[in-house]
Amino acid sequence: MSGIADGVSDVVIQEGQAAMSENREEIRGMEPLCERDLYDSYEDFGAEDIRELLNKGQYTKLRQVVQELNDADIADYLEDMDEEEIVKVFRILPKDIAADVFSYLELEFQQYVITSLSDKDAAHIINNMMSDDAKELMEEMPANIVKRLIANTSPDTRQAINHLMRYPEDSAGSIMTVEYVDLKERDTVAQAIERIRKVGLDSETINICYVLDNKRTLVGTVGLRYLLLSEPEAVIGEMMHRSVVSLHTLMDQEEVARMFKKYEFTAMPVVDNEDRLVGIITMDDVVDILEEETTEDIEKMAAVMPSDKPYLRTSAFEAYKKRIPWLLLLMISATFTGSIITSFESALSRSVVLTAFIPMLMDTGGNAGGQASAIIIRGLSLDEIAFGDWFKVVWKEIRTAALCGLTLAVCNFVKLLIFDRVGMSVALVVCFTILMAVIVAKVVGSTLPMLAKKIGMDPAVMASPFITTIVDAISLLIYFQVATVVLGI
């Protein structure tokens, strides 16, 4: 028995060695990836690994690996690679994965990839993109390229893109997608599930299905979980929710974001003037809206013209063009401050010590105005404040400013007498000016954004730089007028 066992063991060993010998060529050169394959772990996989597979010509292995990765992660890896390498990867990727990865790329990379691929491959990607993403891409492409791409896409895709491009920029219609699941009132649950199976893969979401009548008017909604838990014979019209919150195609995207925040939906329908369903907006679109609007407000509050490019992909000349208009405007407006100082030059010559406190007064007033404007702009953007609340806002800011101004004045009064050793009269002039400057600054900082919103301007335009310039001029006027009265200069 022992001899038989030994003989069997020898055969098994020989067969194993033969199998290893046959696969040695396939395994050679793949040591860094084999260990990951064995443990199904791709946490450390990155752009260098993709580049290594490309350089070695192991395209089959690359296709296998990327199928185990998340589409968004693949896009991140590709953006760390050269443009030529990105195009190579897209030609190797399975068609369905290529389209999904493409949607996660930054617009700059999308443009390069789509113009580098063949018309057939480019059309396949566009046909498999959500309509809102495809429309956004087309808007940023040169007209001649758009014409070529549109000509090669499917009729349905072409129609969807043209449909979305009709709506104004930054409206609900321009950011919606037309891929959704629609049902009929008379459908049964079994018919509804069959329709979801048919169109679900090409839809933005299937969690909520929209019920339409014969005129495509939106009459209700039904959740997927209710369909799964209901009897197959149940009729959709008897189980749907008839109270539907919808968005209008011309609604501004900021209002869209506020509607999502209010109702906490993951998707909302978009209807036209006849309440016909024309598309849906999902939470990922709202995240993009919030990022875009927040970035725009921050740039305006910093006196920079809004830009749609990331900082590191914006050239120095482009940054210059975005910043110089505001800098020129603020420089010109600041000349009023210089004119005020010049007009009181003779008074300053008789009391030179007053000159030393000008920067402190201007900075204090500017900071106080900036605080108020930032709070009011935020309140306006969140619909917490309306122009009708003007009196309440001003009265609250006056009281707040009085408390802040008094505290600053008292602290500064002690500093001027003990550390700066100035006269009592000069200390009173400086401290009274601080009090008045803070009150004026907070009133100006709170009212200007509200006035801007009332006349249809973006409140963020009336932010710190602009308000600071106004407050500086007013603070100086108060300072010199008080000094003239108290000191008699």
C-alpha positions as CSV (number, residue, x, y, z in Angstrom):
1,M,0.0,0.0,0.0
2,S,2.8,2.3,0.8
3,G,4.4,1.8,-2.6
4,I,1.0,2.6,-4.3
5,A,0.7,5.8,-2.3
6,D,4.2,6.9,-3.2
7,G,3.5,6.2,-6.8
8,V,0.3,8.3,-6.8
9,S,2.1,11.1,-5.0
10,D,4.8,11.1,-7.7
11,V,2.2,11.3,-10.4
12,V,0.5,14.2,-8.7
13,I,3.8,16.1,-8.2
14,Q,4.8,15.5,-11.8
15,E,1.4,16.7,-13.1
16,G,1.7,19.8,-10.9
17,Q,5.2,20.6,-12.1
18,A,4.0,20.2,-15.7
19,A,1.1,22.6,-15.2
20,M,3.4,25.1,-13.6
21,S,5.8,24.8,-16.5
22,E,3.0,25.4,-19.0
23,N,1.9,28.5,-17.2
24,R,5.3,29.9,-16.4
25,E,5.4,32.2,-19.4
26,E,2.0,33.6,-18.5
27,I,3.0,34.3,-14.9
28,R,6.5,35.7,-15.8
29,G,6.6,39.5,-15.4
30,M,3.2,39.7,-13.6
31,E,4.5,39.2,-10.0
32,P,3.3,42.6,-8.8
33,L,-0.2,41.9,-10.0
34,C,-0.5,38.2,-9.2
35,E,-0.6,38.8,-5.5
36,R,-3.4,41.3,-5.8
37,D,-5.3,38.9,-8.1
38,L,-5.0,36.1,-5.5
39,Y,-6.4,38.2,-2.7
40,D,-8.9,40.2,-4.9
41,S,-7.4,43.5,-3.5
42,Y,-6.8,46.5,-5.7
43,E,-6.4,49.1,-3.0
44,D,-2.8,49.9,-4.0
45,F,-3.5,49.8,-7.8
46,G,-2.9,53.1,-9.5
47,A,-1.8,54.9,-12.6
48,E,1.7,53.4,-12.5
49,D,0.3,49.9,-12.6
50,I,-1.9,50.8,-15.7
51,R,1.2,52.4,-17.3
52,E,3.2,49.2,-16.6
53,L,0.6,47.0,-18.3
54,L,0.5,49.3,-21.2
55,N,4.3,49.4,-21.7
56,K,4.4,45.6,-21.5
57,G,1.6,45.2,-24.0
58,Q,-0.4,43.1,-21.6
59,Y,-3.7,44.4,-22.8
60,T,-5.8,41.4,-22.0
61,K,-4.6,41.5,-18.4
62,L,-5.4,45.3,-18.3
63,R,-9.0,44.6,-19.5
64,Q,-9.4,42.0,-16.7
65,V,-8.0,44.2,-14.0
66,V,-10.1,47.3,-14.8
67,Q,-13.3,45.3,-14.6
68,E,-12.5,44.8,-10.9
69,L,-12.1,48.5,-10.3
70,N,-14.6,51.3,-9.6
71,D,-15.3,53.5,-12.7
72,A,-14.6,56.7,-10.7
73,D,-11.3,55.3,-9.5
74,I,-10.3,54.4,-13.0
75,A,-11.0,58.0,-14.1
76,D,-8.8,59.3,-11.3
77,Y,-5.9,57.0,-12.3
78,L,-6.3,58.1,-16.0
79,E,-6.1,61.8,-15.1
80,D,-2.6,61.1,-13.6
81,M,-1.4,59.8,-16.9
82,D,-0.3,61.4,-20.2
83,E,-3.0,62.2,-22.7
84,E,-1.7,59.7,-25.2
85,E,-1.8,56.9,-22.6
86,I,-5.3,57.8,-21.7
87,V,-6.4,57.4,-25.3
88,K,-4.7,54.0,-25.5
89,V,-6.5,52.8,-22.4
90,F,-9.8,53.9,-23.8
91,R,-9.2,51.9,-26.9
92,I,-8.5,48.8,-24.8
93,L,-11.3,49.2,-22.3
94,P,-14.5,47.2,-22.8
95,K,-17.1,49.4,-24.5
96,D,-19.5,49.5,-21.6
97,I,-16.8,50.3,-19.1
98,A,-15.3,53.0,-21.4
99,A,-18.5,54.9,-21.5
100,D,-19.0,54.8,-17.7
101,V,-15.4,55.9,-17.0
102,F,-15.6,58.7,-19.5
103,S,-18.5,60.3,-17.6
104,Y,-16.2,60.6,-14.5
105,L,-13.4,62.4,-16.3
106,E,-12.8,66.1,-16.1
107,L,-14.1,68.0,-19.1
108,E,-10.7,68.8,-20.4
109,F,-9.8,65.1,-20.6
110,Q,-13.2,64.3,-22.1
111,Q,-12.6,66.7,-24.9
112,Y,-9.1,65.3,-25.7
113,V,-10.3,61.6,-25.6
114,I,-13.4,62.2,-27.7
115,T,-11.5,64.0,-30.4
116,S,-8.8,61.4,-30.4
117,L,-11.0,58.3,-30.8
118,S,-12.5,57.2,-34.1
119,D,-16.0,58.4,-35.0
120,K,-17.4,55.0,-34.2
121,D,-15.8,54.7,-30.8
122,A,-16.7,58.3,-29.9
123,A,-20.3,57.8,-31.0
124,H,-20.5,54.7,-28.8
125,I,-19.3,56.6,-25.7
126,I,-21.8,59.4,-26.3
127,N,-24.6,57.1,-27.0
128,N,-24.0,55.4,-23.6
129,M,-23.7,58.6,-21.6
130,M,-26.6,60.2,-19.7
131,S,-28.2,62.9,-21.9
132,D,-27.3,65.7,-19.5
133,D,-23.6,64.7,-19.4
134,A,-23.6,64.4,-23.2
135,K,-25.2,67.8,-23.6
136,E,-22.7,69.4,-21.2
137,L,-19.8,67.9,-23.2
138,M,-21.2,69.2,-26.5
139,E,-21.6,72.7,-25.2
140,E,-17.9,72.9,-24.5
141,M,-16.7,71.4,-27.8
142,P,-15.9,73.4,-31.0
143,A,-18.8,73.6,-33.4
144,N,-17.1,71.6,-36.2
145,I,-16.4,68.7,-33.8
146,V,-19.9,68.8,-32.4
147,K,-21.3,68.6,-35.9
148,R,-19.2,65.5,-36.6
149,L,-20.0,63.8,-33.3
150,I,-23.7,64.5,-33.6
151,A,-23.8,63.1,-37.1
152,N,-22.5,59.7,-35.8
153,T,-24.7,59.4,-32.7
154,S,-28.0,57.5,-32.6
155,P,-31.2,59.4,-33.5
156,D,-32.4,59.0,-29.9
157,T,-29.2,60.5,-28.4
158,R,-29.2,63.3,-31.0
159,Q,-32.8,64.2,-30.2
160,A,-32.1,64.2,-26.4
161,I,-29.1,66.4,-26.7
162,N,-30.9,68.9,-29.0
163,H,-33.9,68.9,-26.6
164,L,-31.7,69.8,-23.6
165,M,-29.9,72.5,-25.5
166,R,-33.1,74.5,-26.0
167,Y,-33.3,75.4,-22.3
168,P,-31.6,78.5,-20.8
169,E,-28.2,77.9,-19.1
170,D,-28.4,77.1,-15.4
171,S,-32.1,76.2,-15.6
172,A,-33.7,72.9,-14.5
173,G,-34.3,72.0,-18.1
174,S,-30.6,72.4,-19.0
175,I,-29.3,70.1,-16.2
176,M,-32.0,67.4,-16.3
177,T,-31.7,64.0,-17.9
178,V,-34.4,62.4,-20.1
179,E,-33.5,58.8,-19.1
180,Y,-36.2,57.7,-16.5
181,V,-38.8,55.0,-16.0
182,D,-42.3,56.1,-16.8
183,L,-45.4,54.0,-16.2
184,K,-49.1,54.2,-17.0
185,E,-52.0,54.4,-14.5
186,R,-53.7,51.3,-15.9
187,D,-50.5,49.1,-15.8
188,T,-50.3,46.3,-13.3
189,V,-47.4,45.7,-11.0
190,A,-46.3,42.8,-13.2
191,Q,-46.3,45.0,-16.3
192,A,-44.5,47.8,-14.5
193,I,-41.7,45.4,-13.4
194,E,-41.4,44.1,-16.9
195,R,-41.0,47.7,-18.2
196,I,-38.3,48.4,-15.5
197,R,-36.4,45.3,-16.8
198,K,-36.7,46.7,-20.3
199,V,-35.5,50.3,-19.8
200,G,-34.0,50.2,-16.3
201,L,-30.4,49.7,-17.4
202,D,-30.5,52.9,-19.5
203,S,-32.2,55.0,-16.9
204,E,-30.6,57.4,-14.4
205,T,-32.4,55.8,-11.5
206,I,-35.2,53.2,-11.0
207,N,-35.9,53.9,-7.3
208,I,-38.7,56.2,-8.3
209,C,-41.0,55.5,-11.3
210,Y,-43.2,58.3,-12.7
211,V,-46.8,57.6,-13.6
212,L,-48.2,59.4,-16.7
213,D,-51.6,59.7,-18.4
214,N,-52.2,59.5,-22.1
215,K,-51.1,63.1,-22.6
216,R,-47.8,62.4,-20.7
217,T,-49.0,64.6,-17.8
218,L,-47.4,63.6,-14.6
219,V,-50.1,62.3,-12.3
220,G,-48.2,60.4,-9.6
221,T,-45.1,58.5,-8.5
222,V,-44.5,55.0,-7.2
223,G,-41.4,53.6,-5.5
224,L,-39.6,50.5,-6.6
225,R,-40.0,48.9,-3.2
226,Y,-43.8,49.2,-3.3
227,L,-43.7,47.4,-6.7
228,L,-41.6,44.6,-5.3
229,L,-43.8,44.2,-2.3
230,S,-47.2,44.4,-4.0
231,E,-49.2,41.7,-5.7
232,P,-48.5,41.3,-9.5
233,E,-52.2,42.0,-10.3
234,A,-52.3,45.3,-8.4
235,V,-53.0,48.4,-10.6
236,I,-50.4,51.3,-10.5
237,G,-53.1,53.9,-10.5
238,E,-54.5,52.6,-7.2
239,M,-51.2,52.5,-5.3
240,M,-49.3,55.5,-6.6
241,H,-48.7,58.8,-4.7
242,R,-50.8,61.5,-6.3
243,S,-49.2,64.4,-4.4
244,V,-46.2,65.0,-6.6
245,V,-43.6,67.7,-6.0
246,S,-42.1,68.7,-9.3
247,L,-39.7,71.2,-10.8
248,H,-40.3,73.5,-13.8
249,T,-38.0,73.5,-16.8
250,L,-37.2,77.2,-16.4
251,M,-36.6,77.1,-12.7
252,D,-33.1,78.4,-11.7
253,Q,-30.6,75.7,-10.6
254,E,-30.2,77.4,-7.2
255,E,-33.9,77.1,-6.6
256,V,-33.6,73.4,-7.7
257,A,-31.0,72.8,-5.0
258,R,-33.2,74.5,-2.4
259,M,-36.1,72.2,-3.4
260,F,-34.0,69.1,-2.9
261,K,-32.8,70.4,0.5
262,K,-36.4,71.1,1.5
263,Y,-37.9,67.8,0.5
264,E,-34.8,65.6,0.9
265,F,-35.6,63.6,-2.3
266,T,-32.9,61.7,-4.2
267,A,-34.6,62.5,-7.6
268,M,-37.3,65.0,-8.7
269,P,-39.3,65.2,-11.9
270,V,-39.1,68.2,-14.3
271,V,-42.3,69.3,-16.1
272,D,-43.1,71.8,-18.8
273,N,-45.9,74.5,-18.8
274,E,-48.6,71.7,-19.4
275,D,-47.3,69.6,-16.5
276,R,-45.9,67.0,-19.0
277,L,-42.9,65.1,-17.7
278,V,-39.8,66.0,-19.7
279,G,-37.0,64.8,-17.5
280,I,-35.7,64.2,-14.0
281,I,-32.9,65.7,-11.8
282,T,-31.0,63.4,-9.4
283,M,-29.0,64.1,-6.3
284,D,-25.6,63.9,-8.2
285,D,-26.7,66.8,-10.4
286,V,-27.6,68.8,-7.2
287,V,-24.1,68.1,-5.8
288,D,-22.6,69.6,-9.0
289,I,-24.9,72.6,-8.7
290,L,-24.0,73.3,-5.1
291,E,-20.3,73.0,-5.9
292,E,-20.6,75.3,-8.9
293,E,-22.7,77.9,-7.1
294,T,-20.6,77.9,-4.0
295,T,-17.4,78.3,-6.1
296,E,-19.0,81.1,-8.0
297,D,-20.0,83.0,-4.8
298,I,-16.6,82.6,-3.2
299,E,-14.9,83.9,-6.3
300,K,-17.3,86.9,-6.5
301,M,-16.8,87.6,-2.8
302,A,-13.1,87.7,-3.3
303,A,-13.5,90.1,-6.3
304,V,-12.6,87.5,-8.9
305,M,-14.6,86.8,-12.1
306,P,-16.0,83.2,-11.9
307,S,-14.1,80.5,-13.8
308,D,-15.2,77.0,-14.7
309,K,-11.7,75.5,-14.7
310,P,-9.7,74.0,-11.8
311,Y,-7.0,76.2,-10.5
312,L,-4.0,74.2,-11.7
313,R,-5.5,73.9,-15.2
314,T,-6.0,77.7,-15.5
315,S,-3.1,79.5,-17.2
316,A,-1.6,82.7,-15.6
317,F,-3.1,84.8,-18.4
318,E,-6.6,83.4,-17.9
319,A,-6.2,84.1,-14.1
320,Y,-5.1,87.6,-15.0
321,K,-8.2,88.2,-17.2
322,K,-10.5,87.0,-14.3
323,R,-8.9,89.2,-11.7
324,I,-7.8,92.4,-13.3
325,P,-11.3,93.9,-14.0
326,W,-12.2,93.9,-10.3
327,L,-8.7,95.1,-9.3
328,L,-9.0,98.1,-11.7
329,L,-12.5,98.9,-10.4
330,L,-11.5,98.7,-6.8
331,M,-8.3,100.8,-7.5
332,I,-10.4,103.5,-9.1
333,S,-12.9,103.5,-6.3
334,A,-10.1,103.6,-3.7
335,T,-9.0,107.0,-5.2
336,F,-12.0,108.5,-3.3
337,T,-10.2,107.5,-0.1
338,G,-7.1,109.3,-1.2
339,S,-9.1,112.4,-2.2
340,I,-10.6,112.5,1.3
341,I,-7.2,112.4,3.0
342,T,-5.9,115.0,0.6
343,S,-8.8,117.4,1.4
344,F,-7.9,117.2,5.1
345,E,-4.2,117.5,4.6
346,S,-4.0,120.9,6.3
347,A,-5.9,119.5,9.4
348,L,-3.5,116.5,9.6
349,S,-0.5,118.8,9.4
350,R,-1.7,120.5,12.6
351,S,-2.3,117.1,14.4
352,V,0.1,114.6,12.8
353,V,-0.7,112.0,15.4
354,L,-4.1,111.4,13.8
355,T,-2.4,109.9,10.7
356,A,-1.1,107.0,12.7
357,F,-4.6,105.7,13.4
358,I,-6.0,105.9,9.9
359,P,-5.0,102.3,8.9
360,M,-6.5,100.8,12.1
361,L,-9.8,102.7,11.6
362,M,-10.1,101.6,7.9
363,D,-9.3,98.0,8.7
364,T,-11.7,97.8,11.6
365,G,-14.6,99.2,9.5
366,G,-13.8,97.0,6.6
367,N,-13.7,93.9,8.8
368,A,-17.0,94.8,10.4
369,G,-18.6,95.3,7.0
370,G,-17.2,92.1,5.7
371,Q,-18.6,90.1,8.6
372,A,-22.1,91.5,8.1
373,S,-22.1,91.0,4.3
374,A,-20.9,87.4,4.6
375,I,-23.8,86.5,7.0
376,I,-26.4,88.3,4.9
377,I,-25.2,86.8,1.6
378,R,-25.4,83.3,3.2
379,G,-28.9,84.1,4.5
380,L,-30.1,85.3,1.1
381,S,-28.7,82.2,-0.7
382,L,-30.5,79.9,1.7
383,D,-33.7,81.9,1.5
384,E,-33.5,82.6,5.3
385,I,-33.7,86.4,4.5
386,A,-35.8,88.3,2.1
387,F,-35.9,92.0,1.1
388,G,-39.1,92.3,3.2
389,D,-36.9,91.6,6.3
390,W,-34.8,94.7,5.6
391,F,-35.9,96.6,8.8
392,K,-35.4,93.6,11.0
393,V,-31.9,93.0,9.6
394,V,-30.8,96.6,9.9
395,W,-32.1,96.9,13.4
396,K,-30.4,93.7,14.5
397,E,-27.1,94.8,12.8
398,I,-27.3,98.2,14.5
399,R,-27.6,96.6,18.0
400,T,-24.9,94.1,17.2
401,A,-22.6,96.9,15.9
402,A,-23.2,99.1,18.9
403,L,-22.1,96.2,21.2
404,C,-19.1,95.4,19.1
405,G,-18.2,99.1,18.6
406,L,-18.4,99.9,22.3
407,T,-16.2,96.9,23.2
408,L,-13.6,97.9,20.6
409,A,-13.7,101.5,21.6
410,V,-13.2,100.8,25.3
411,C,-10.3,98.4,24.7
412,N,-8.7,100.9,22.3
413,F,-9.2,103.8,24.7
414,V,-7.3,102.0,27.4
415,K,-4.5,101.1,24.9
416,L,-4.2,104.7,23.6
417,L,-3.9,106.1,27.1
418,I,-1.6,103.5,28.6
419,F,0.6,102.3,25.8
420,D,0.4,105.0,23.1
421,R,0.3,107.8,25.7
422,V,-1.8,110.1,23.5
423,G,-4.0,112.9,24.9
424,M,-7.4,112.4,26.1
425,S,-9.0,114.4,23.3
426,V,-7.2,112.3,20.6
427,A,-8.2,109.1,22.3
428,L,-11.9,110.2,22.4
429,V,-11.8,111.1,18.7
430,V,-10.3,107.7,17.7
431,C,-12.6,105.7,19.9
432,F,-15.8,107.5,18.9
433,T,-14.8,107.1,15.2
434,I,-14.4,103.3,15.8
435,L,-17.9,103.1,17.3
436,M,-19.4,105.0,14.4
437,A,-17.4,103.2,11.8
438,V,-18.5,99.8,13.0
439,I,-22.1,100.8,13.1
440,V,-22.0,102.3,9.6
441,A,-20.0,99.3,8.2
442,K,-22.4,96.7,9.5
443,V,-25.4,98.7,8.2
444,V,-23.8,99.0,4.7
445,G,-22.6,95.4,4.8
446,S,-26.1,94.1,5.5
447,T,-28.1,96.4,3.2
448,L,-26.1,96.4,0.0
449,P,-26.4,92.6,-0.6
450,M,-30.2,92.8,0.0
451,L,-30.5,95.7,-2.5
452,A,-28.4,93.8,-5.0
453,K,-30.8,90.8,-4.7
454,K,-33.8,93.1,-5.0
455,I,-32.6,94.6,-8.4
456,G,-31.7,91.2,-9.7
457,M,-27.9,91.2,-9.1
458,D,-25.9,88.5,-7.4
459,P,-25.6,89.5,-3.7
460,A,-22.0,88.0,-3.7
461,V,-20.9,90.9,-5.9
462,M,-21.6,93.3,-2.9
463,A,-19.0,91.4,-0.8
464,S,-16.0,92.4,1.2
465,P,-13.8,94.2,-1.3
466,F,-16.5,96.4,-2.6
467,I,-18.0,97.1,0.8
468,T,-14.6,97.7,2.3
469,T,-13.9,100.5,-0.2
470,I,-17.2,102.2,0.7
471,V,-16.7,101.8,4.4
472,D,-13.1,103.2,4.2
473,A,-14.3,106.4,2.7
474,I,-17.2,106.8,5.2
475,S,-14.9,106.0,8.1
476,L,-12.4,108.7,7.1
477,L,-15.1,111.3,6.7
478,I,-16.4,110.5,10.2
479,Y,-12.8,110.6,11.5
480,F,-11.9,114.0,10.2
481,Q,-15.2,115.6,11.0
482,V,-15.1,114.4,14.6
483,A,-11.4,115.5,14.8
484,T,-12.4,118.9,13.4
485,V,-15.1,119.4,16.0
486,V,-13.3,117.9,19.1
487,L,-9.7,119.2,18.4
488,G,-10.7,122.3,16.5
489,I,-8.2,121.7,13.7
